[in-house]
């Protein structure tokens, strides 16, 4: 009996834990307008401006939900493109010495694929095969936040989400990325929540390393279910 009771308690704790983390994620999804409604969107086009190191540039993101995405940025007359289309991906970035469209593979391809989904990778984690872990709560700038760690099924990489304990909306996310050949921890903050056809979109995003902003993007326009020429996704 002494051995059985701890096992039973462990099983009970795991069941309760799983229920709690899923409840938090469900509240997050509902706050955005509901996962089912997000999945019904066929296409999305977002336009705005980005700022990096004092330079401002136009940004255009076009998505066929769950199938294809293309991100276009133009900096100092040079075009930067990241694109994914139904299993294949490519990029063009003169600042990295990639003057013409070049195929991407492995983790980079998986990351581009993840950007084809309008749903956040946390709120549909089960469908993507990802796993989540509730890692307690933390105080972020005076706000109590639930800490959820998501492990990506395709890459094994972890992203930590801090959800406001009251609103269930994200305060920030933290992930590790390779920048200039070095693994660095990047914090992403989202702001300026707007209602677009019954769904909530963050119109402003900023990324920081060691507290210093490295990139900010502000979208001026979000268009849902608009025609997108699929030929733009071909390399």
N, C-alpha and C positions, 0 to 999 in steps of 0.2 A: 504493500500500500504506500509506503514512503517513497518508492520509486515512481509509482503510477501518478500520484497527485501532482508532482512537478510537471510531468508530461502533459497532463490534462490542463493545468494552468497555462502552460506554454501554448497549447493549441488554442485555448480560449483567448489569450492575449493576441495571438496572430490574427484570429478571426476578427476581433474588435478593431485591431490596427488597420486591417485591410478595408473594413467598412468605413472607418474614419477618413482615410486618405481618399477613398473614392467619393465620399460625401463632399469633401473639400473641392475636389476636381469638378464634381457635378455643379457645385455652386458657381465655380469659375465659368464653366461652360454656359450656364443659365444667364449669368451676368453679361455674357457676350451676345446673347440672343438664342442660344441653344445649338448644340452640335448638329442636330438633324437639319436645322435651317441653314447652317453654314455649309453643310455638305450639298445642299440643294443648289447653291450658287454654281453656275457653269463657268463663268469667266469673270475676271477682275482686272481693271487697269488703274494703277495708282501713279500719279505724277506729282512731282514736287522738286525740292532743292536739297542738296547736301552741302555740308561745310566741313572741311578738314584742313587744319593748319592755316586757317584764315582764308582759304580758297573756297568760293561758292560755285556750285555746278548743278546742272539739271539732272534729275533722276526720273527714269520711267521704268515701272515694273508691270509686266503683263503676265497674267496667269490663266491657264486652262486648268481648272481645279482638279488636282490629283494626276495630271497628265504632263503638263508642260509649263515652263516659266522662262522669262527672259528679262534680265535686268540690264538697262542701258544707262551709262554714265558718260558724260563728256567733260573732260578736264583739260583746260588749256589747248583746246582744239583736237585733243586725242580722245578716241572712243574706247571705252572699256565695256565689254559685254560678257555676261555670264548667262549661260543658257542650258536648259535641260528639255529633252523631248522624248518621252515614252521609252526610257531605258538607256539613252545616250546623252552625253553632255559635252559642251565645248565652251571655250573662253577665248577672249582676245583682250590683251592688256599690254600696250606698248611700254608702260612704266615697269613691267616685269620682263621686257624683251620679247613679248609674245605679240608680234606685229600682225599676224594673220590668225584666223580661227584655228584652234588647236583642241583636240579631244582631251577630255578629262576622265580619270578613272578612280577606282578605289574610294577612299574616304571623301575625296573632293566631289566625286560623282554622287555619293550618298547624300552629302550635304546639299547639293543642288536639287536633288530629288525631293528632299524634305521641304524645300521652299515652294514646291508646286501645290502644297496643301494650304488652303485658306484657314483650315483649323489649326490651332496651335498644337505642336507635338505632344503637349501634356494632356489636353482634353480628349484626344482620341488615341492615347498611348496603347490601349489594348489592341486596337485594329492594326497598329504598326508593329506590334510585337515588342514594344518597349516595356521596361519595368520601372516601377516607382517605389520610393521609400520615404516615409514620413520621418523627418529627422528633428522633431520637436519644434519649438518656436524661438524666435529671436526678435529683438527690438531693433528696428531699422529706422533711424532718424526720428525716434519718438513714437513709432507705430509698431504695435505687436504684429508679427507676421508668422504664418505657418511656413516651415521650411520643407520643401519637397524635392528630393533628388531623383531625376529621371536618367535612366541609362538607355542610350540608343541601341536598338537591336542590331543595326547594320554596322555601326562603328565601335560600339562599346564605350563611346564618350559619354561623360556625365554633364548634365546641366542642372543647376540648382535654382529652383523657383521660390521666391519669397512672396506669398500671397497675403494681402491685408486680412487680418483676422475678422474685421467687420464687413468689408465689402467683397472679399474673395478675389479682388482684382490684384494683378501682379504689381509689386512695388519695384522689384528688380529681378533680373536673372543673372546668373554667374556661370560662365563656361570657360574652358581652356582652349585657346586657339594658337596655331603656329603663325607667328608674325616675324618676318625677316629671319626665318630659320630658327626662331626661339619659341618655346611653349610659354604662353603668357595668359594670365587670368583676366578675362574681360567682363566687366559689369555692363549690363544693358538696362536702361531706364526707359519706360514708355509713358507718354503723357498726352494731354489734349484728346480725350475720348469723345468721339462723335457718333451719332446715330446715322447710319446709312441704310435706308430701306429696312429698318427694324433690327439691324445688326450693329454691334459696337466695334468701332475701329479706332486704334490709337494713331493719331495723325503726326505725332512727334516722337522720335526715338533718339537716344544718345548713348554712346558707348564710352566707357572710361577704363583706363589702366592706371592702377595706383592713385586713383582719385583725379587723374587728369583726363579731360575729354579728348578723345582721339577722332571722333566722328559724330556728327549729328545729321539727322534727316528729318525734314518737315514736309509732309505730303499736303498739297493744297486741294487735291481732287481725288476722289475714289469713285469709280464707275463700275457697277455690277451688271453682269449679263449683257455686256456690249460685244459687238462683233470683233473678233481678233483673227487676223490673217495667219493661218497656221504655217505659212511658208516662212515666217520670220524666225521660226524655231529651228530651221534646217541650217546645218553648218555650211 
